[in-house]
Amino acid sequence: MIIKILGSGCTNCKKLEENTRKAVEELGLDATIVKVADFKDILSYGVMKTPALVVDEKVKVMGRVVSSEEIKKYL
């Protein structure tokens, strides 16, 4: 499983990454978490507002920080 955190590195982006890592750890998943900061790459997903969570190339959340509990639903 490949999970991408799309965002420039702002506070919200960092919090989404932290929550995602927590969810993956708690579920015991074998996942790779990748941070994507390049604006062109972010736009290629159709994301206009960050942070965004992408799981296996599908955008699950954009424009808000979600809790680790909510992230577990997408994994």
Secondary structure by P-SEA (a helix, b strand, c coil): cbbbbbccccaaaaaaaaaaaaaaaaaccbbbbbbbccaaaaaaaccccccbbbcccccccccccccaaaaaaac
